[in-house]
């Protein structure tokens, strides 16, 4: 019998390039799937409007809840401290745009009193956030 010399089988190491491809694919997947969306500190049902202009959100965002809760820039504010909070915001920059996002079940009289307080604090640019019809 003839003995044929055979070389030893080399142990193949896993390829680095396919592993990098998989890691980059996972990175892209999670970047797309996990896009971050800002949520309001207080959930509100915004009323529907038949017409209006689409504007970017203002520099001061006020959220009014259905139970008369007040949130200014993601901070809960007591009604008695609202005027001072708005005045402090407007002292930094008097021309700030104030976006008012009120729940559709909130009494109109409360929203009007809030708008009057904003006016007394020096606010002149108020926009109401609604849902398009």
FIKOLZA-1660 file (N, C-alpha, C; in steps of 0.1 Angstrom, whole numbers, plus 5000, padded with zeros to 4 digits):
% residues 133
   i   px   py   pz ch aa at
   1 5008 4988 5000  A  X  N
   1 5000 5000 5000  A  X CA
   1 5009 5012 5000  A  X  C
   2 5004 5022 4993  A  X  N
   2 5012 5034 4991  A  X CA
   2 5007 5045 5001  A  X  C
   3 5016 5050 5008  A  X  N
   3 5012 5060 5019  A  X CA
   3 5014 5074 5013  A  X  C
   4 5003 5081 5011  A  X  N
   4 5003 5094 5006  A  X CA
   4 5003 5104 5017  A  X  C
   5 5013 5113 5018  A  X  N
   5 5014 5122 5029  A  X CA
   5 5003 5133 5027  A  X  C
   6 4996 5135 5038  A  X  N
   6 4986 5145 5038  A  X CA
   6 4989 5156 5047  A  X  C
   7 4986 5168 5043  A  X  N
   7 4988 5179 5052  A  X CA
   7 4977 5180 5063  A  X  C
   8 4981 5186 5073  A  X  N
   8 4971 5187 5084  A  X CA
   8 4960 5197 5080  A  X  C
   9 4948 5194 5084  A  X  N
   9 4937 5204 5081  A  X CA
   9 4939 5216 5090  A  X  C
  10 4939 5227 5084  A  X  N
  10 4940 5239 5092  A  X CA
  10 4927 5243 5097  A  X  C
  11 4927 5247 5110  A  X  N
  11 4914 5252 5116  A  X CA
  11 4911 5266 5110  A  X  C
  12 4900 5267 5104  A  X  N
  12 4896 5280 5098  A  X CA
  12 4890 5289 5109  A  X  C
  13 4895 5301 5109  A  X  N
  13 4890 5311 5119  A  X CA
  13 4878 5318 5112  A  X  C
  14 4868 5322 5120  A  X  N
  14 4857 5329 5113  A  X CA
  14 4862 5342 5107  A  X  C
  15 4856 5345 5095  A  X  N
  15 4860 5357 5088  A  X CA
  15 4855 5370 5096  A  X  C
  16 4863 5380 5096  A  X  N
  16 4860 5392 5103  A  X CA
  16 4851 5401 5095  A  X  C
  17 4852 5401 5082  A  X  N
  17 4844 5410 5074  A  X CA
  17 4829 5407 5075  A  X  C
  18 4825 5394 5074  A  X  N
  18 4810 5391 5076  A  X CA
  18 4805 5395 5090  A  X  C
  19 4813 5394 5100  A  X  N
  19 4809 5398 5113  A  X CA
  19 4807 5413 5114  A  X  C
  20 4816 5421 5108  A  X  N
  20 4815 5435 5107  A  X CA
  20 4802 5439 5100  A  X  C
  21 4799 5432 5089  A  X  N
  21 4787 5435 5081  A  X CA
  21 4775 5433 5090  A  X  C
  22 4774 5422 5097  A  X  N
  22 4763 5419 5106  A  X CA
  22 4761 5430 5116  A  X  C
  23 4772 5434 5123  A  X  N
  23 4772 5444 5133  A  X CA
  23 4766 5458 5127  A  X  C
  24 4771 5461 5115  A  X  N
  24 4766 5474 5109  A  X CA
  24 4752 5473 5105  A  X  C
  25 4748 5461 5101  A  X  N
  25 4734 5459 5097  A  X CA
  25 4725 5461 5109  A  X  C
  26 4729 5455 5121  A  X  N
  26 4721 5456 5133  A  X CA
  26 4721 5471 5138  A  X  C
  27 4732 5478 5136  A  X  N
  27 4733 5492 5140  A  X CA
  27 4723 5500 5132  A  X  C
  28 4722 5498 5119  A  X  N
  28 4713 5505 5111  A  X CA
  28 4699 5502 5114  A  X  C
  29 4696 5489 5117  A  X  N
  29 4683 5485 5120  A  X CA
  29 4678 5491 5133  A  X  C
  30 4686 5492 5143  A  X  N
  30 4681 5498 5156  A  X CA
  30 4681 5513 5155  A  X  C
  31 4689 5519 5146  A  X  N
  31 4687 5533 5144  A  X CA
  31 4674 5537 5138  A  X  C
  32 4670 5529 5128  A  X  N
  32 4657 5532 5121  A  X CA
  32 4645 5528 5130  A  X  C
  33 4646 5516 5136  A  X  N
  33 4635 5511 5144  A  X CA
  33 4633 5519 5157  A  X  C
  34 4644 5524 5163  A  X  N
  34 4643 5531 5176  A  X CA
  34 4643 5546 5175  A  X  C
  35 4637 5552 5164  A  X  N
  35 4637 5566 5163  A  X CA
  35 4630 5572 5175  A  X  C
  36 4636 5582 5181  A  X  N
  36 4631 5588 5193  A  X CA
  36 4620 5599 5190  A  X  C
  37 4609 5598 5196  A  X  N
  37 4598 5608 5194  A  X CA
  37 4595 5614 5208  A  X  C
  38 4594 5627 5208  A  X  N
  38 4591 5634 5220  A  X CA
  38 4577 5632 5225  A  X  C
  39 4575 5628 5237  A  X  N
  39 4561 5626 5242  A  X CA
  39 4559 5638 5252  A  X  C
  40 4546 5642 5253  A  X  N
  40 4542 5652 5262  A  X CA
  40 4542 5647 5276  A  X  C
  41 4545 5656 5286  A  X  N
  41 4544 5652 5300  A  X CA
  41 4530 5649 5304  A  X  C
  42 4521 5655 5297  A  X  N
  42 4507 5653 5301  A  X CA
  42 4499 5650 5288  A  X  C
  43 4493 5638 5288  A  X  N
  43 4486 5634 5275  A  X CA
  43 4473 5643 5274  A  X  C
  44 4471 5648 5262  A  X  N
  44 4459 5656 5260  A  X CA
  44 4453 5652 5246  A  X  C
  45 4440 5654 5245  A  X  N
  45 4432 5652 5233  A  X CA
  45 4431 5666 5227  A  X  C
  46 4438 5669 5216  A  X  N
  46 4438 5682 5210  A  X CA
  46 4426 5683 5201  A  X  C
  47 4419 5695 5201  A  X  N
  47 4407 5697 5193  A  X CA
  47 4411 5697 5178  A  X  C
  48 4401 5694 5170  A  X  N
  48 4402 5694 5155  A  X CA
  48 4399 5708 5150  A  X  C
  49 4407 5713 5140  A  X  N
  49 4405 5726 5134  A  X CA
  49 4403 5724 5119  A  X  C
  50 4394 5731 5113  A  X  N
  50 4391 5730 5099  A  X CA
  50 4401 5737 5091  A  X  C
  51 4407 5748 5096  A  X  N
  51 4417 5755 5089  A  X CA
  51 4427 5761 5098  A  X  C
  52 4438 5766 5093  A  X  N
  52 4449 5771 5101  A  X CA
  52 4462 5769 5094  A  X  C
  53 4473 5775 5099  A  X  N
  53 4486 5774 5093  A  X CA
  53 4494 5764 5102  A  X  C
  54 4502 5757 5095  A  X  N
  54 4512 5748 5102  A  X CA
  54 4524 5756 5105  A  X  C
  55 4527 5756 5118  A  X  N
  55 4539 5763 5123  A  X CA
  55 4547 5753 5131  A  X  C
  56 4560 5757 5133  A  X  N
  56 4568 5749 5142  A  X CA
  56 4564 5752 5156  A  X  C
  57 4567 5743 5165  A  X  N
  57 4564 5746 5179  A  X CA
  57 4571 5758 5184  A  X  C
  58 4565 5765 5194  A  X  N
  58 4571 5777 5199  A  X CA
  58 4582 5774 5209  A  X  C
  59 4588 5784 5214  A  X  N
  59 4599 5783 5223  A  X CA
  59 4595 5780 5237  A  X  C
  60 4582 5783 5240  A  X  N
  60 4576 5780 5253  A  X CA
  60 4564 5772 5249  A  X  C
  61 4563 5760 5255  A  X  N
  61 4551 5751 5252  A  X CA
  61 4543 5749 5265  A  X  C
  62 4531 5753 5264  A  X  N
  62 4522 5752 5276  A  X CA
  62 4511 5742 5273  A  X  C
  63 4510 5732 5281  A  X  N
  63 4500 5721 5279  A  X CA
  63 4490 5723 5291  A  X  C
  64 4477 5723 5287  A  X  N
  64 4466 5724 5296  A  X CA
  64 4458 5711 5296  A  X  C
  65 4457 5704 5307  A  X  N
  65 4450 5691 5308  A  X CA
  65 4436 5693 5310  A  X  C
  66 4428 5682 5309  A  X  N
  66 4414 5683 5310  A  X CA
  66 4409 5686 5324  A  X  C
  67 4418 5683 5334  A  X  N
  67 4415 5686 5348  A  X CA
  67 4422 5699 5353  A  X  C
  68 4424 5708 5344  A  X  N
  68 4431 5721 5346  A  X CA
  68 4445 5720 5351  A  X  C
  69 4452 5709 5347  A  X  N
  69 4466 5708 5350  A  X CA
  69 4474 5717 5340  A  X  C
  70 4485 5723 5345  A  X  N
  70 4493 5732 5337  A  X CA
  70 4507 5726 5336  A  X  C
  71 4512 5725 5324  A  X  N
  71 4526 5721 5322  A  X CA
  71 4533 5731 5313  A  X  C
  72 4544 5737 5318  A  X  N
  72 4552 5746 5310  A  X CA
  72 4565 5740 5308  A  X  C
  73 4568 5738 5295  A  X  N
  73 4581 5732 5291  A  X CA
  73 4584 5719 5299  A  X  C
  74 4575 5710 5299  A  X  N
  74 4576 5697 5306  A  X CA
  74 4577 5698 5321  A  X  C
  75 4574 5709 5327  A  X  N
  75 4574 5710 5342  A  X CA
  75 4560 5714 5346  A  X  C
  76 4554 5706 5356  A  X  N
  76 4541 5709 5361  A  X CA
  76 4542 5722 5370  A  X  C
  77 4532 5730 5368  A  X  N
  77 4532 5743 5374  A  X CA
  77 4518 5745 5381  A  X  C
  78 4518 5749 5394  A  X  N
  78 4506 5752 5401  A  X CA
  78 4500 5765 5395  A  X  C
  79 4486 5766 5394  A  X  N
  79 4480 5777 5388  A  X CA
  79 4484 5791 5395  A  X  C
  80 4487 5790 5408  A  X  N
  80 4491 5803 5414  A  X CA
  80 4505 5807 5411  A  X  C
  81 4513 5798 5406  A  X  N
  81 4527 5801 5402  A  X CA
  81 4528 5803 5387  A  X  C
  82 4518 5802 5379  A  X  N
  82 4518 5802 5365  A  X CA
  82 4523 5815 5360  A  X  C
  83 4517 5826 5365  A  X  N
  83 4521 5840 5360  A  X CA
  83 4536 5842 5362  A  X  C
  84 4541 5839 5373  A  X  N
  84 4556 5841 5376  A  X CA
  84 4564 5833 5366  A  X  C
  85 4560 5820 5364  A  X  N
  85 4568 5811 5355  A  X CA
  85 4568 5817 5341  A  X  C
  86 4557 5822 5336  A  X  N
  86 4556 5827 5323  A  X CA
  86 4564 5840 5322  A  X  C
  87 4563 5849 5332  A  X  N
  87 4571 5861 5332  A  X CA
  87 4586 5859 5332  A  X  C
  88 4590 5848 5340  A  X  N
  88 4604 5845 5339  A  X CA
  88 4609 5840 5325  A  X  C
  89 4600 5832 5319  A  X  N
  89 4603 5828 5305  A  X CA
  89 4604 5839 5295  A  X  C
  90 4595 5849 5297  A  X  N
  90 4595 5860 5287  A  X CA
  90 4605 5871 5290  A  X  C
  91 4610 5871 5303  A  X  N
  91 4621 5881 5306  A  X CA
  91 4634 5878 5298  A  X  C
  92 4636 5865 5296  A  X  N
  92 4648 5861 5289  A  X CA
  92 4648 5866 5274  A  X  C
  93 4636 5864 5268  A  X  N
  93 4634 5869 5254  A  X CA
  93 4620 5873 5252  A  X  C
  94 4617 5886 5252  A  X  N
  94 4603 5890 5251  A  X CA
  94 4595 5886 5239  A  X  C
  95 4601 5883 5228  A  X  N
  95 4594 5879 5216  A  X CA
  95 4592 5864 5214  A  X  C
  96 4593 5857 5224  A  X  N
  96 4592 5842 5223  A  X CA
  96 4578 5838 5218  A  X  C
  97 4578 5828 5210  A  X  N
  97 4565 5823 5205  A  X CA
  97 4560 5813 5216  A  X  C
  98 4548 5814 5220  A  X  N
  98 4542 5806 5231  A  X CA
  98 4532 5796 5224  A  X  C
  99 4534 5783 5225  A  X  N
  99 4525 5774 5219  A  X CA
  99 4516 5769 5230  A  X  C
 100 4503 5769 5228  A  X  N
 100 4493 5765 5238  A  X CA
 100 4486 5753 5233  A  X  C
 101 4488 5742 5240  A  X  N
 101 4481 5729 5237  A  X CA
 101 4472 5726 5248  A  X  C
 102 4459 5727 5244  A  X  N
 102 4448 5725 5254  A  X CA
 102 4440 5713 5251  A  X  C
 103 4435 5706 5261  A  X  N
 103 4426 5694 5259  A  X CA
 103 4413 5699 5254  A  X  C
 104 4407 5691 5245  A  X  N
 104 4394 5695 5240  A  X CA
 104 4383 5695 5250  A  X  C
 105 4384 5689 5262  A  X  N
 105 4374 5688 5272  A  X CA
 105 4376 5699 5283  A  X  C
 106 4387 5707 5281  A  X  N
 106 4390 5718 5290  A  X CA
 106 4379 5729 5288  A  X  C
 107 4374 5735 5300  A  X  N
 107 4365 5746 5298  A  X CA
 107 4372 5758 5291  A  X  C
 108 4365 5764 5282  A  X  N
 108 4370 5775 5274  A  X CA
 108 4374 5787 5284  A  X  C
 109 4366 5789 5294  A  X  N
 109 4369 5800 5304  A  X CA
 109 4382 5798 5310  A  X  C
 110 4387 5786 5313  A  X  N
 110 4400 5784 5319  A  X CA
 110 4411 5787 5309  A  X  C
 111 4409 5783 5297  A  X  N
 111 4419 5786 5286  A  X CA
 111 4420 5801 5284  A  X  C
 112 4409 5808 5284  A  X  N
 112 4409 5822 5282  A  X CA
 112 4416 5829 5293  A  X  C
 113 4414 5824 5306  A  X  N
 113 4421 5830 5317  A  X CA
 113 4436 5828 5316  A  X  C
 114 4440 5817 5311  A  X  N
 114 4454 5814 5309  A  X CA
 114 4460 5823 5299  A  X  C
 115 4453 5825 5288  A  X  N
 115 4457 5834 5277  A  X CA
 115 4458 5848 5282  A  X  C
 116 4449 5853 5291  A  X  N
 116 4449 5866 5297  A  X CA
 116 4462 5868 5306  A  X  C
 117 4465 5857 5313  A  X  N
 117 4477 5858 5322  A  X CA
 117 4489 5858 5313  A  X  C
 118 4490 5851 5302  A  X  N
 118 4501 5852 5293  A  X CA
 118 4503 5866 5288  A  X  C
 119 4491 5873 5284  A  X  N
 119 4491 5886 5279  A  X CA
 119 4496 5896 5290  A  X  C
 120 4492 5894 5302  A  X  N
 120 4496 5903 5313  A  X CA
 120 4511 5901 5316  A  X  C
 121 4516 5889 5314  A  X  N
 121 4530 5887 5316  A  X CA
 121 4539 5892 5305  A  X  C
 122 4533 5897 5294  A  X  N
 122 4541 5903 5283  A  X CA
 122 4541 5894 5271  A  X  C
 123 4534 5884 5270  A  X  N
 123 4534 5875 5259  A  X CA
 123 4525 5881 5248  A  X  C
 124 4530 5881 5236  A  X  N
 124 4523 5887 5224  A  X CA
 124 4521 5877 5213  A  X  C
 125 4530 5867 5213  A  X  N
 125 4529 5857 5202  A  X CA
 125 4524 5843 5208  A  X  C
 126 4511 5841 5206  A  X  N
 126 4505 5828 5211  A  X CA
 126 4500 5820 5199  A  X  C
 127 4503 5808 5198  A  X  N
 127 4497 5799 5188  A  X CA
 127 4491 5787 5195  A  X  C
 128 4479 5784 5190  A  X  N
 128 4471 5772 5195  A  X CA
 128 4474 5760 5187  A  X  C
 129 4478 5749 5194  A  X  N
 129 4481 5736 5187  A  X CA
 129 4468 5729 5185  A  X  C
 130 4464 5725 5173  A  X  N
 130 4452 5717 5170  A  X CA
 130 4456 5705 5161  A  X  C
 131 4446 5696 5159  A  X  N
 131 4448 5686 5149  A  X CA
 131 4441 5690 5136  A  X  C
 132 4448 5687 5125  A  X  N
 132 4441 5691 5112  A  X CA
 132 4429 5683 5110  A  X  C
 133 4418 5689 5103  A  X  N
 133 4406 5682 5100  A  X CA
 133 4407 5671 5090  A  X  C
% end
